[in-house]
């Protein structure tokens, strides 16, 4: 229930002759995000017109009731909520025992009642993925909140004294917003690296933050929660068996809460541990109430990319769970045909085609009648799942795991570190050594941000000279500046380097890329509510407290990623999944042959031309033309990235009507 738009006029906005503030068009704004909530819509305007709230609804809980905006019993507090709040049956009873009267059976209504009792601290009582805007008439204050991991998006801007917030940027177009390029953000990939977007003056509310806007127009942003990790030099007193059981109990509870819905539920199932564990546990829980219960499992199969195709192993897992299996075959032509639509929904450049494949998977779920989907997002960012995190694990001895369990010997650690420093690949790019890194010293010597830099950045030659006035592309520095100085201090002084990397991944990569390109924006393009059990904050806080070597075990012949998750989920998964090494979900790389070139050439011919590149106002056609020719001749991966990014910006520029940038 699943998209909102809001505005608040400051006192500087002129009133009309009747002493009223101008009314902005919430209906047209909601129409632009109708895909998020096609089951209903509602609006609220304050009596003086100062504030407006709009909501589009995807009915998941209390299908007949639960319309929004929501209103307090006193009639002075008004709210719109996007997302899902869990354990609401129990929490609602507790609130009723305290005297609160509910108007519906919707989970979203809890937000208003908790706000009445706890003001801005109400967020401490919410469990789930959510974004909300609350207008408090008593205080003349608009409050906007985003969940702890940024699962649900919130964008905001201020134009001529009017503050605006929405679930998607396109909603601002109905308010008269005239988009302009933020060139500095584009050069440094702020949309992926920090809290900017590609549009001037439009920002993302950071995860785990709330924003308050007063009637005078002042804006304040405050953090209400953050990730914490154990001290790297203090040995954990728990036994390994206790830790395994702790993970198992909390993950089962997280999945149990996310099975509560009044509509059909499915699961995105790959060939990996994360989604297979969810499928196993969810099936186990469902069959406790109904022995005949079955999940619908959906998996992508890449036609012509067998090396990247996990359809067969996913089908075996589905059979093990007794799930109804749906294999969605995706070709290169399918991804090219849907590239522009995916960019429109994501609202930032796409540099990997796997997000388009995910878009097609969500479309198939919608067509199958599914409205809620369980996903495996967030597991790798907590259980040390990515291979590039191995380098950070090896940077320092693990002094926290009890009894030295799972730790490599010092000789082995140093040997492996040398190998990883010279050969390991981070996000498709070689790891730079710590000595060469310009940013590693700022975060306990980790080099994740340097790999991120290589993954995102385009060559300086892609930009016109005036676009580089604030320096050449540096996504790594932007990434570090996007997290607090207090967190960087903890990372340097108290956390193991691998936990410093996990922190950075959770705060930047997860909300800006994974939960955007593969999460909310893709899912809700087809009115599909994604629920990621691995991002339940009660589970995450426990996992973050665990020492490194129970997550990435290093005392065997090779590093064993997500070891404790495998042990915790062993009763619910196949032996094949238990023994399988992590593989990320990626579409097959561009492989051009005479037969396979046509789809890629089609999208290039349609969207890429000197006229369109020049219309951006900041891109260098001469360089891009050479990259295009090189790509078509060689299928070079870096040239492919440049092509996808520049075509993305052209599509954004055309669909949003962005003005040409001028020096």
N, C-alpha and C positions, 0 to 999 in steps of 0.2 A: 504494500500500500504506500504509493511508491513514487511520488514526485511532488515537489512544492515550489512555489515562487512567492516572494514577499518583498514589500518595499516600505520605507519609512521616510517621510518628508521631514527635513530639519526645519527649524524656525525661520531659516533664511529663504525658504521657498515661498513665493508670493501667494497669498490667498485671493479668492475671487470676491466679488462684491458682497456675497452672502457670508463672508468670513470662513469659507470652506477651502481646504486644500484641493488641488486638482486630483481627480481620480484617474489612476493609470489603468490600462486595459488588462486586467487579470485574465479575462476569458481568452483573448488572443495569445497571451503568454502561455496559458495552460494548453492551448491547442498545439503549440510547438513542442510540448513534451507529453502529448496525449499517449504516445506509445508506452510510456512508463506506467500509466494507469488508465486503461480503457473502460474500467467498470463503473466509473462515476467521477464527478468533480464537484467542487464546492468553493465558495469564496466568502470572505469576510472583509468588510470595510469599517474602520472605526467611525463613530458618528461625525467627527470633524473631517474625515477623509485623509487624516495624516498617515494612517497605516492601512495596508492591504495585505491579506493572506489568501493564497490560492492553493488548491490541492487536487491532484488527479489520483484516483484510487485503483489499486489492484486488490481485489477482495480475496483475502486469504483466511482471516479469522473473523467470525461473526459476519457472514455474508450479507445478511439482511440489515444489520445495524452497522455501526462503525463509520458513518459518514463524517467527513471532515470539511472545514475546520472544527476543532473541538473547543468547548467553552467550559469554564469553571462554573460551579454552582452559584457563586456570587456574581457571575456575569462580567467580571473585570479582567479575566485572563483568557486569552485566545491562542490556539496553537494549531500548527500543522506538523505532522510527523511522517517521515519517510523511513520505512524499514520494518524491522520486527523486534519486539521486546519479548524476551523469553521468561518462562516460569510465571506467566501472568496470572494463571489460575490461583496459585498460592499467594502471590503478592496482592492480588485484588482482594482476596479474603482478609488479609492483614490490614489493608487500607480501610475496608468496610468496618472492621472491628474498631478502628480508630474514629469512625464516624463519617467517613467519606461515602458519598452516594454516587453510584455509577449510572450513566445513561445508556450504556451499551455493554456488550461482552468483548469489545475490542481490546487488544493488548495496548494499542496506542494511547488509550485514555489514561493509562497509568502515569504517563509523563506529566499531565496537567496536575494530577493529585500529588505526585511527589514534589512537583515544583511549588505547590501551595504550602507544603510542609517544610521544604528545605531550600527554597530559593535556588541560586545557581549550583548549590551542592546536590541538587536532585539527581545529577548525572551519576553520582556514586551508587545510586540504587537501580540503575538501568543495566541490564545484561542483554547484549545482542548487537545487531548492526542497525544504526539509526542516524538520522539527521533531523533536526527539528528547529522550527522558528516559533518563538513565543512572544506575543505582544502583551505586556503588562500595563494596562491602563493606569493602574494606581501609581506606578513609578514613571510612566511615560518612557518606557524602555523596551526595546526589541532585543531579544536574546536569540542567538543562533548557535547551535551546538552540532558537533560532528563526533561520531563514535571513535572509540579508542584506536582503531586500526585504519580508519579512513575507508571502510568498506562502502559506505554511502558517501557520495560526493556532495560538496557544498561550494558554490562559487559566489563571489560577491564583488560589487563595484559601487562607486559613488559618482553620480552625474548631476552636476548643477544643484548640489545640496540634497539630493535624494539618494538614500542608500537602498541597494537592491541585492537580494540573495536568491539563489535558485539551485535546483538539482542539476541543471544543465545550463551552459552558457547561452545557448540559442534562445532560451526563455527571455533574455534581456532585449532581444530584437523588437518585441512587441511594446516595450517601454520607450522606444525612440532612441535606444543605444546605437551609436554609429561606430562599428568596430574599426580599430586601427592596429597595425602590427606593433608589437613590442620587439624591436629589432635586437636589443641586448639579450632579451630572454630567448629569442630564436637562435642566436649565435651560440649561447651557452646552454641551450636545451633546458630552459627553466621549467617547461611543462613536465619534463621527466626528472629533473634534478632538484627542484626546490618547490616553492609555493606560488610561483608565477604561472601564467598561461602564455600562449603566443599572442594574446591581445593586450594592448596597453591599458593599464588600470584595472584589469580583471584578475582576481587572485583566487586561489583555493584556500579555504579555511583548513589549517593543518589538522591532522588527526589528533584526537584527545585534547582539543581546544574548544573553548567557547568564545563567542564574540558578543559584546554588548554595544548597542547604539542608543544614545540618549536623544531626547527630542531636540536638543541643541545641535545634534549632528556629530558629537564626539564619538569616536570608535575606540574600543579597547579589546584586545585579544589576550586571553589568558589560558595557560595550560592547566588541565585538571587531573591529568594522569600521565605516567610515563613508565617505560620498561625499566626493570631493575634486574641486575645479575649479581651472583654471589661474588665475594672477595676471592680473587685468584690465589691468594696465599693462605686461605683458611680451609682446612680439610672438612669436608661435609661429614656430619655424624650419623647420617642415615645409612642403612645398609642398601646394597644394590637391589636386593629383593623388595625392600620397601619402596624404592624409587620406581621400580617396574610396576608395582601394584598401584602406586599413586598416579602414574600416567594412565594406566588402564581404567581406573575408576573415573577419573576426570574426563577422559575422552568418551567413554560410554555415556556419562551424564550429559556431555555436550551434544552428542548425537541424539540422545533421547529427547532433549528439549527441542531440537530442531526437526523432530518428526511430528510436532504438533501443528496441524493444519486442517482446515475444512475443505481442502481441494487436493487433487492428485499430486503426489510427490515422486520425483525421479532422482537419478544420480548421474553425474558425468563420470564415466568409468574409463580410465586409461589402463595401461598395463603395469601401473606402478603400485607401490605400497600404500600411498596415501588414500587414493580413492577406493582401492580394494579393501582396505581396513574399514572404511566407512560403510561400504556395501555389506561386508560381513557382519558388522555390529548392528547396522540398521535392520538387516534381515532377521537377525537374532531377536532384536527387540520387538519387531512387528509380529513375529510368530508367537511371541508370548501371549499376545491377545487374540491372534487369529492364525492357526497353524497353516492355513492356506494362503497367507499374505505373500505378495510378491512385489518387489521393486521393479520399476522400469529403468533400465540402464542404457545410457546413450554413449556411443564411442565414435570417434572420427577414424576413418580409414582412408589413407592417402593413396589414391590411384596412381600407380607409376612411381611410388616412393617407398618400396617395401622395407628399406632399411629404417625408415621412420614410422612405419605402420605398426601400431600396437593393437589393431583390431582383433587379431587371432587370440592373443593372450588375454585381452579384455573379455572376449567371448568365453574363454575357458573359466575365467573368474566368475562371470555371470552365471555360468552353468553350475559352478560350485555353490553359489549363493541361491540358486533357483530363481534368478531374476529374469524378467523378460528383456531380451537383448535387442537393441536397435543399433545397427551399424550404419553410419552415415558416410557414404563414399564421397570424397572430395577430390576434384581434379584441379590442375593448374588453371584451366579455363574458368572453373567455378570461382576460384579465388580472385582472378582478374575481373570477372563480371561483378563481383560484390565488393571490390576494393573501395570504390567511391562511397557506397552506402555505409561501409564500416567506418571510414574516416569521418563522415557526417555525424555518426553517433559517438565516436570516441572523442572528437573535437581536439585532437592533437595528432602530430605526424605518426604514421605507422611505419616501422622499419623492419618488421618481420611479418611474413604472411600467415603465421600461425594464428594471429588474432582474427584474420578473416576466416580461417577454418573454424575457429571458435564461434564466430558470428553465424556461420552456416549450421553449426551444431545446435545453437540456441534456437535458430529458426525451425529446425526439425522437431525439437522438443515442443515448441509452441503448436506446431501443426499436429502433434500427437496428443494435444490436450493437456499437457503438463503445465502447471503454474508455479511450482516450487521445485528447485533443483538443489541437491546437496553437492558441494564441490570440495576438492582437496586443497584449496589454496591456503597458504600460510604454514604448511607443515615443514617445508624445506627451510623456511626462515626461522624456525624454532628448534628443529632437530638436526641442524647442520647437514642438510640434504644436498646442497650444491657442491660439485667437485672443487670449484675455485675457493671454497671456504677451507679446504684442507691446508692450503698454504698458511692461513692465519692460525689454524690449530697447531701447526708445526713450529710457529715462530717462538713459542715459549713453552717450558715444561708445564704440565698440569699438576699443580700441587693441591688441588681441591678434591679430586676423586678419592673416596675412602680406600685406604690400604693400597694405593697405587693401582687399583683395578683398571684394566683397559689401557694403561699408558704404555707407549713405546719406550724402550730404553733410551737414554740420552744419546748414545752413539747412533741408534736407529733414527731418532728424531732429527738429528743434525744431518745425517745422510739423506733422509727423505726431503728435508727442507732445501738442501742444495739442489736436488733433482727437480723439485717443484719450482724453485726460483728460476731455473734455467729453461724448463720445458713446459711448465703448466700453462694452460690456456684459461683465461678469464673472459667469459662471455664472447668467445670467438677471437680473443686477442691475447698474445703472450703476456704473462705477468712480467712487470718490470721489477727489478730487484729493489729492495728497500733503499739501498744507497742511491739509486738513480731517481727514486720517487721524490717529487717536490711537495707532496702532501702527507706522506705516510707518518711523519713524526707527529702530526696533529692528532692522530687517532691510534696510538699504541702500535705504530709501525705497520698497520695493515695497509694493503694495497688495493682493496676492493674498489675504492673510488677511482683508482687509475684504470682498472679494467672497465669500469663504467664509462669513464672518459673516452676510452678507445671504442667502446661499443656505440656510443651516441654521437660523438663528434664527427662533423664533416670537415674536410680540409678547408683552411682559411681561404683558398682560392675560389671557393664556391660563393663567397660573399663580395659585394662591391666594397670599395675602400671605406666609404662612410659608415658601413655597418660594423667595421672592426675598430671603431674609435675607442672602445673600452676594452680592447685586447682581443687576442685570438681565442678560439673556442676552448673553454675550460670547464667542462661539466663536473669534473672532480672537485674543484674548489667550490662550485655552486652547491654541490651535494653536501659538503662539510659545513658550509655556512647555513644550510637549511636546518641543521640540528643545533640544539642549544649549546652554549659554552659550558654549562654545567655538565651536560652529558659527555662532551668531549673530555672534560676534566676527569670524570669517573672512568672513562675508557682508558685514559693514559695511566691513571694511578691505581685503580682497583680491579679492573676487569681483565680477564684473559683476552688476548688479541682476537680469538675467534668470536667471543661475545661482543667485542667492539664491532666486528664485521656484521654480526647478526643485528645489532642495534641499527646500524646504518641501513641494512637491507629492509628492516621492518619499518623504519621511519621514512625511507625515500623510495626504494625500488618497489616495495609492496603496494603502497597507495597510488603511486604515480604511474606505474607500468602494469604490474600484475593484476591489481584489482580494478584497473581501468580498461586496459586492452583485452583482458580475459575475464573480467568480472562484471560489475554493475552495469556499465555502459553497453556491453555486448548482450548481457542477459535481458535487460529491460528494453532493449530495442524491440524485443518480442514479448513484452509483458511477462517476463520470467523472473521470479524472485530467487536469487542465489543465496544459499546459506552455507557458509564455510565453518564447519565444526572446529577446525584447528585454530580458528581465531576467536574462540571463546576466551575471554580475558581471564577467567578463573583457571582454565587449563594452561594458558600461556604463562601466567605468573608462576605456576608450579614448574613448568618446563624450564623457564628461564632461571629458576633457582638451582637447577641441577648442574653438577660439574661437567666439564667438557667431555671427558672420556667415556661417560655412559651414553652420550649422544653420538659421538664419533669415536668408536673404539679403535685403538691404535696398536694393540699388542699382538696382532695376528700377522699373517703374511702381507696383508694390505690393509689400508684404512677401511673400516666398516661403517658406512654412514647410517645414521638414524637407528643405531643398534637398539636403543631402549624402546623405540617405537615398535620395532620388529618383535622384540620379546614380549611387549605388552599385548600386541595384536596377534600373536602366534595362534591362539585358539580360533581366530576368525578368518584366517587367510590360508591360501594354498601353500604347499611346500615350494612351489615354483616362485611365488611372489616373495616368500620369506628369504629365499636364496638369491633373488635377482638384484643386480646392481642398479642404482638410480639412473634413469634416463629422463631428461627434460622433455616436455611436450613442445616440439617444434615441427613446423611444416618442412617438407623436403627443400633443400636449398635450390636455388635457380640452377637448372641443368639444361643449357641450350644446345639443341641439336637442330638439324634442318627440320625435324618433325615437331620438336617441342618449342620452337622459338615463337610461333604464331601468337599464343596468348599474351606473352609479355610485350611483343611488338605492338599488339593491338592497343594495350593500355598506354603505352608510350606515345603512339601516334595520336591517340585521342586527347591526351591531356598535356603533352609536353611539346611546346613550341617556343620560339624566340619571343613572340608576342605575349604569350602567357607568362613566361619567366620575367620579362621586362615589366609586366604589369604589377609584379610583386613589389618592385622598387628597391630590393636589397640583394637580389641574387645575380650572379655573374653568368650570363648565357654562354659566353665563350668557353668557360670551364665545363659547364653542364653539358654542352653539346659534345665536347670531347669525351666526357664520362659516358654519355649515351652511346656513342659510337664504340667505345671500348667495351662497354657492357654487352652490346649486341654481338660483338666479335668474339669475346672471350668468356662471358658469363662471370666476370670477376665479382666476388662477393662485396667488396667495398664499393664498387661502382653500382651494384644492385641496391645497396643501402642508400646511396646518394639519390638514385632514381626514385625509390619509394618515398623518401623524405620530401624531395622537392615536388613530386606529384601530389603528395598529401597536402602540402601548403597551397598548391594551385587549386586543389579541390576546396580546401577551407576558404581560400580567398574568394572563390566564385560563389559558393553556397552561402557564405555569410555577408557577401558584398563588402569586403574589406577594401578600404581606400589604398591606393598605391602609396608606398612610403616615399618620402622625400628627404634628401640630406638635411 
